[in-house]
Amino acid sequence: MNEQYTVFLIGGGTGGDEQAVFTLHDVGTRCRLTCSYRNKVIEAEEDDYFEALFQIRQELEVEGLLPFCYGASGNVFPEGTVVEMSRGLIACKVKMGQPPQKTDLVNIFTDGHDVAPTFARMQQECWDAWLASLPP
């Protein structure tokens, strides 16, 4: 696999439209993700692309940048079998107290009207709150 996605970056104090190019590389069973922006490059290699994006986001946050895509949205999380089948490229939009539906599946590098970019640690907190909200 050698796919590329162009994603808008918000924040960073420049006041302009910035973009990053994310390039996906399968490295055996690992997923390598490269983020090119502002003449810089950040790379991460993880078990899936969602986790690699999570790692890159933490570095972008140092510059106050948030990717405007579902993978950085507070209400989108990886879900067991979906992550395994898609290598983390597909995740689930979730609603408190409700399990995800098939219609809630999204590509982590795409965007939509319901993207709510957030910092990586806050996304993790939202995930924990969603898990706690599910009926037993």
C-alpha positions as CSV (number, residue, x, y, z in Angstrom):
1,M,0.0,0.0,0.0
2,N,1.2,3.5,-0.8
3,E,-1.8,5.7,-0.4
4,Q,-1.8,9.5,0.2
5,Y,-4.3,11.7,1.9
6,T,-4.2,15.5,2.0
7,V,-5.7,16.8,5.3
8,F,-6.3,20.4,6.4
9,L,-4.5,21.5,9.6
10,I,-6.2,23.9,12.0
11,G,-4.5,26.0,14.6
12,G,-0.8,26.8,14.6
13,G,-1.4,30.6,14.7
14,T,-0.8,31.2,11.0
15,G,-4.4,32.2,10.2
16,G,-4.1,30.5,6.8
17,D,-5.2,27.2,5.3
18,E,-2.5,24.7,6.0
19,Q,-2.4,21.2,4.8
20,A,-0.5,18.0,5.6
21,V,0.1,15.1,3.3
22,F,-0.2,11.7,5.0
23,T,1.5,8.8,3.2
24,L,0.7,5.2,4.2
25,H,3.2,2.4,3.8
26,D,2.7,-1.2,4.8
27,V,5.9,-2.6,6.3
28,G,5.2,-6.3,6.8
29,T,2.7,-6.4,9.6
30,R,3.5,-2.8,10.7
31,C,1.9,0.4,9.4
32,R,4.2,3.3,8.7
33,L,2.7,6.7,8.4
34,T,4.5,9.8,7.1
35,C,3.2,13.3,7.6
36,S,4.6,16.1,5.5
37,Y,3.8,19.7,6.4
38,R,5.6,23.1,6.6
39,N,8.7,21.5,4.9
40,K,8.9,19.1,7.8
41,V,8.3,15.3,8.1
42,I,7.0,13.3,11.0
43,E,7.0,9.5,10.8
44,A,5.4,6.9,13.0
45,E,5.3,3.1,12.8
46,E,2.6,1.2,14.7
47,D,0.4,-1.9,14.6
48,D,-2.3,0.1,12.8
49,Y,-2.8,3.5,11.0
50,F,-5.1,4.9,13.7
51,E,-2.4,4.4,16.3
52,A,0.3,5.8,14.0
53,L,-1.9,8.9,13.4
54,F,-2.3,9.2,17.2
55,Q,1.5,9.3,17.6
56,I,1.9,11.9,14.8
57,R,-0.9,14.1,16.3
58,Q,1.0,14.3,19.6
59,E,3.9,15.9,17.7
60,L,1.7,18.2,15.7
61,E,0.1,19.4,18.9
62,V,3.4,20.8,20.1
63,E,3.0,23.4,17.3
64,G,-0.7,23.9,18.1
65,L,-1.8,22.0,15.0
66,L,-4.8,19.6,14.8
67,P,-5.6,17.6,11.6
68,F,-9.2,18.2,10.4
69,C,-10.2,14.6,9.8
70,Y,-12.2,11.8,11.5
71,G,-9.1,10.2,13.0
72,A,-8.6,13.3,15.1
73,S,-12.3,13.8,16.0
74,G,-13.3,13.5,19.6
75,N,-16.2,11.2,18.7
76,V,-14.3,8.7,16.5
77,F,-12.5,5.7,17.8
78,P,-11.0,2.4,16.6
79,E,-13.2,-0.6,17.4
80,G,-11.7,-4.1,17.6
81,T,-12.7,-6.1,14.5
82,V,-13.1,-3.0,12.3
83,V,-9.5,-1.9,13.1
84,E,-8.1,-5.4,12.5
85,M,-9.9,-5.7,9.1
86,S,-8.9,-2.2,7.9
87,R,-5.5,-1.9,9.6
88,G,-6.9,1.1,11.4
89,L,-8.0,3.0,8.3
90,I,-11.6,2.7,9.3
91,A,-12.9,3.8,12.7
92,C,-16.4,4.3,14.2
93,K,-18.3,7.5,15.0
94,V,-19.9,7.0,18.3
95,K,-22.8,8.4,20.4
96,M,-22.9,8.2,24.2
97,G,-24.7,5.1,25.4
98,Q,-25.0,3.5,21.9
99,P,-22.9,0.9,20.3
100,P,-21.6,1.8,16.8
101,Q,-23.6,0.9,13.7
102,K,-22.3,0.1,10.2
103,T,-23.4,3.5,9.0
104,D,-21.0,5.0,11.6
105,L,-17.8,3.7,9.9
106,V,-15.5,6.4,8.5
107,N,-12.0,6.6,6.9
108,I,-9.8,8.2,9.5
109,F,-8.2,10.6,6.9
110,T,-11.5,12.0,5.4
111,D,-13.5,14.8,6.8
112,G,-17.2,15.8,7.2
113,H,-19.5,18.3,8.7
114,D,-19.4,16.4,12.0
115,V,-15.6,16.3,12.5
116,A,-14.7,17.8,15.9
117,P,-10.9,17.9,16.1
118,T,-9.4,17.5,19.5
119,F,-6.1,16.9,21.2
120,A,-5.1,13.2,21.4
121,R,-5.4,12.9,25.2
122,M,-8.9,14.4,25.1
123,Q,-9.9,11.9,22.4
124,Q,-8.8,9.1,24.7
125,E,-10.8,10.7,27.6
126,C,-13.9,10.8,25.3
127,W,-13.3,7.1,24.4
128,D,-13.2,6.1,28.1
129,A,-16.4,8.1,28.8
130,W,-18.1,6.4,25.8
131,L,-17.1,3.0,26.9
132,A,-18.4,3.7,30.4
133,S,-21.7,5.0,28.9
134,L,-22.5,1.7,27.2
135,P,-25.1,-0.6,28.8
136,P,-23.7,-3.6,30.6
